[in-house]
């Protein structure tokens, strides 16, 4: 089972790695990291880099298309090469998996019209404006499209998808392999429960500061062709 | 605040990225990824690669030493260069953070004698044999040493550490930024609650199969010097 994880400049690393840590352990998984250019793709913090060792032209079709989010989504919304890649892969995919505001990329590619999805708390309005119905869930399935809330929700959504693909025992085995029995020190049930002053900080950060900060900083490493 | 995340061949990517996604957003964080050689370090699944852009000789001292785990820990237990690096960085670190069986590396480096720690469910006996007292917690602090259970527990432990470093409001803001309000589809409270047949599968996998599988596969990408 081919799993194609999209990387782009300024992605959020946990968006990509949370679901990878789950789906990559499915017994038949063959994961590839795909980007417009084969190099080390820099994350939003500019200190993290992941190897993209396939480019768009090398991936004709896939079983699972996996699109993470991050501040780097915004420039990609205007990158027709990325949108066309998503459209093309989605056409024949068995599953399309969108994490965080990566769901906005799916929407911009035009594949969410009339679909119901979830997304990052601060991307809800933008995703809805692109024609999708947005629900406030940790993860959500509509046909072959599985979407998740922000960043770490990719783990929960991928376990849900792993159960759909391989059954409950396999999904539970993966859950144990990554010891996902979370007990965060602050136990709000959802982002909507977080006190408003903290929500305001993150709203402002996600709407402008993160992209500015990312653009102002250079990746801390070389980016040779791979 | 300098945060040095150790990478080595066969690390588990979520071990490194879970805590990075938290600590990297501390206001004064300056994260570096360090390995014995500056290149793209391949993870346990061989499809994931992260850029290590500092080598051991370039990191004289750090504020937070961060050691992830993975099947690749076992060969590192006999790598004196890695053990010496851990010993040296720990000496002057403000915090030393060990995730999953990365805690075994800390123990092998000789810095856990008489300390109380947690670790991956299947590394408990090995860590105890190296002189540490092991508790079955999601995360645990003993002085400047913070350790966590397996893989995804690095997120919880890093939020705990973020609160110690920067206070509750900052830690809660990071929690919202990564939307860590987990709701996994299977809600066991801890790995000890998982049915025995599933625990047996993971025990066997972690004790032998994962390392064999990793050694049998080549990284899927080039590993140029960085």
Interface residues (C-beta under 8 A of the other chain):
Chain A: X12 X13 X14 X17 X18 X20 X21 X24 X25 X30 X31 X32 X33 X40 X45 X47 X48 X49 X50 X51 X53 X100 X120 X121 X138 X149 X150 X151 X152 X153 X155 X156 X159 X160 X163 X168 X169 X171 X172 X173 X175 X176 X177 X178 X179 X180 X181 X182 X183 X184 X185 X186 X188 X189 X190 X191 X193 X194 X195 X198 X199 X201 X202 X205 X206 X220 X221 X222 X224 X226
Chain B: X12 X13 X14 X17 X18 X20 X21 X24 X25 X30 X31 X32 X33 X40 X45 X47 X48 X49 X50 X51 X53 X100 X120 X121 X138 X149 X150 X151 X152 X153 X155 X156 X159 X160 X163 X168 X169 X171 X172 X173 X175 X176 X177 X178 X179 X180 X181 X182 X183 X184 X185 X186 X188 X189 X190 X191 X193 X194 X195 X198 X199 X201 X202 X205 X206 X220 X221 X222 X224 X226
